[in-house]
Amino acid sequence: MKDRVREALFARLGAAVVGKHAIDLFAGTGALGLEALSRGAAQATFVEQHAVTAELIRQNIAALGVNEVSTVVHADAFYWARHIRLASQPPWLAFVSPPYDFYADRAGDMIELIERLVTNSPPTSVIVVEADERFDFRLLPRPAEWSLREYPPAVVGILEIP
């Protein structure tokens, strides 16, 4: 997620971050989960498949001194989503920000992953999905409930679980 999109996203989320369990799927550097922690998230789980990148996340966590509230899971996000075993409290703030090509090349897997997050998330959770214009958000569960914002080429959808 580009810096300008991340800034706009967190401005939009505001106080909804506070106290949540940030789940940063396809974590990359961990920027989304770390930003959530800096804005009051209670804890963060970072899911990253690439071993070298997962180690970079660990280094970033250590540099920021948030080891006690951070967990790095070195795993495929699709596999992880099929086996979610997180506590129902605190509510989640889940970030789904994969390479955009996944929405074209692995569309079924992406929809299944997001459906699992929506289905398993505790009340008052927030799901954030970043895609590009190729992805049709109407394919997701509760299609009318997603708040969409465009930051070309990115499209960010936010679903707040009641």
Rosetta blueprint (number, residue, H / E / L):
1 M L
2 K L
3 D H
4 R H
5 V H
6 R H
7 E H
8 A H
9 L H
10 F H
11 A H
12 R H
13 L H
14 G H
15 A H
16 A H
17 V H
18 V L
19 G L
20 K L
21 H E
22 A E
23 I E
24 D E
25 L E
26 F L
27 A L
28 G L
29 T L
30 G L
31 A H
32 L H
33 G H
34 L H
35 E H
36 A H
37 L H
38 S H
39 R L
40 G L
41 A L
42 A L
43 Q E
44 A E
45 T E
46 F E
47 V E
48 E E
49 Q L
50 H L
51 A H
52 V H
53 T H
54 A H
55 E H
56 L H
57 I H
58 R H
59 Q H
60 N H
61 I H
62 A H
63 A H
64 L H
65 G L
66 V L
67 N H
68 E H
69 V H
70 S E
71 T E
72 V E
73 V E
74 H E
75 A L
76 D L
77 A H
78 F H
79 Y H
80 W H
81 A H
82 R H
83 H L
84 I L
85 R L
86 L L
87 A L
88 S L
89 Q L
90 P L
91 P L
92 W E
93 L E
94 A E
95 F E
96 V E
97 S L
98 P L
99 P L
100 Y L
101 D L
102 F H
103 Y H
104 A H
105 D H
106 R L
107 A H
108 G H
109 D H
110 M H
111 I H
112 E H
113 L H
114 I H
115 E H
116 R H
117 L H
118 V H
119 T H
120 N H
121 S L
122 P L
123 P L
124 T L
125 S L
126 V E
127 I E
128 V E
129 V E
130 E E
131 A E
132 D E
133 E L
134 R L
135 F L
136 D L
137 F H
138 R H
139 L H
140 L L
141 P L
142 R L
143 P H
144 A H
145 E H
146 W L
147 S E
148 L E
149 R E
150 E E
151 Y E
152 P L
153 P L
154 A E
155 V E
156 V E
157 G E
158 I E
159 L E
160 E E
161 I L
162 P L
